[in-house]
């Protein structure tokens, strides 16, 4: 495994302290990594970290963001409309995919369909949802397999590449979004600058990342499921993410914390963390998983999503921003 030492992405300092020694407990990538915190700006990141060439092996063939949706349509269709409306009721004001679904008319005022770019599009499921609402959809992902799946799923255009070099002209997109991707980027500051470049003046963006200082992190520490080293190179807080967004020349509109959505709370934040903790004590333990359990759990919790998020600095941190006119 080839590794590299890096300076702080946010402020350039080499003055940092190790806060945890972490291992890949999800997919078993070898090695132990230092999670450090910059003593100047408080950004948390892996240092040293695998090089870009070595990082390719850290993503297994069945990595969750790159899987095809194999949910049987006969199970999904009878509940799709009601579940979609229920989610939009509580998440439509801030979750990227639901927000842009709800705000379609706001962006569709240029005599053409509004264009949106998903940085870290995975298999394209989020873009396909927005395409059905009328958006012209574009995706980018480092995985060529994921890009092909996105195209197969019906995304208008998708390409492989990195967020720090977007293959689009200036002022091309009405909106950009990124869902749990920025923490994987080697240079998230460059990625945000590129998002700013391709946005039209006044264009809107929404980025979601795991919250790096939430209650689960403080309780489980090195056993916290969403640490996911070395794939998660950065762990952002509201303050450090705000600094990165503003350094890219973007104006922050608002932040949101959220807890249980997309199965992350049960699957990674809670179940996996407890399993990792048990394994560290030599206790073999696994929670049972069954189809639909995350939906069943979210139905009663979703109305309290933002309240729980603010109280615990929940699993998801979502920032909305715009490009100045």
Steps between C-alpha positions, in 0.01 A plus 500: 500500500647832390425791731562873501523769766290808431463851633163625622269544203331800659784713634817331374644440847713199593422550868253229597432249777395136478156454657433135406670195353247348260460189285266398220249287691247497218691357204830395657742720306836434670686741723446742784445867433538819700194722522653838575364843583665817375611712795439816299155455344368174656451313170510123557659274240704183448876555505684321354250366250511262202603653169239528225641191334484297820152627588345315207539174693315643801167489313365143471313386193169506693549847651154618600494826298589310184246218526211465263159532661385142531184574699220308326268744324199300614596578861587863439227635272190465724658723766714732288262797468396508866856455629631771268237749615564416863872562466453824310267625773784502754813515285398710201641821643859383527583147375671550162296253295164602652587870514571518128188293431291752694673805349479393134283796397743746658780379273290437186475863394757522219297353215664158544515219753723592794835320514635330810835332567545228761865481609548142617190373322557129567250292305291809418190422708472856635535650155241263357255620766561861393483412131145375559421842646624673182866575573777457243737276690880472500719284720866454583665216692852364534369148432457421131267213597278741692495738204390223267222403742387863515482512121319166488252635756414791271710797619536750215879514524755348738879482495782371715734745666582688817318789659806724475484503119145509364476456121238772454513860390458795732147596609345185351286363786203648680568278801757258639472241773722246670380231737759348736777540244710799608658307788646260240669775296874546521457876463150609608593869479573461129176305454296783651683756286411298193137482609505878528655536155240291316202657681317788336513824702224465756506121459436280800688208652444248779766274649445230764778336703519284812527720808850466642427611856164340574385301798580164341860600434544616858352178641651234274828672402714261291203260475270761344358349180514811275875546557552259208875547456667543262208580265389788721803725483334793680256542788335840483335704769262786432786747555757333275246432224393865515861611461546278194179623335588864558859445381350387167329839463151369576241655729356276771122513526435252781608183678290201607569204727304180451510154655322196365469536125630260228551224754827654615391539860400138555741329263821696559457740788340254742513136388848502355646704786362260762625202298846657474504568873400140576769367265762713675408317823522161330122456487363374164168680452290605202163672483253322272428683176185459295353671197323823576607536863651845443173625349300346784720679754499833317123534468440595868834680543500717188281780646762547774797474266619860522432525874711189565763628262539833677504334843768244407675673208356216300645266244439732204623855467346681201616839378313712245690769313474722194736661254503878532343696215 
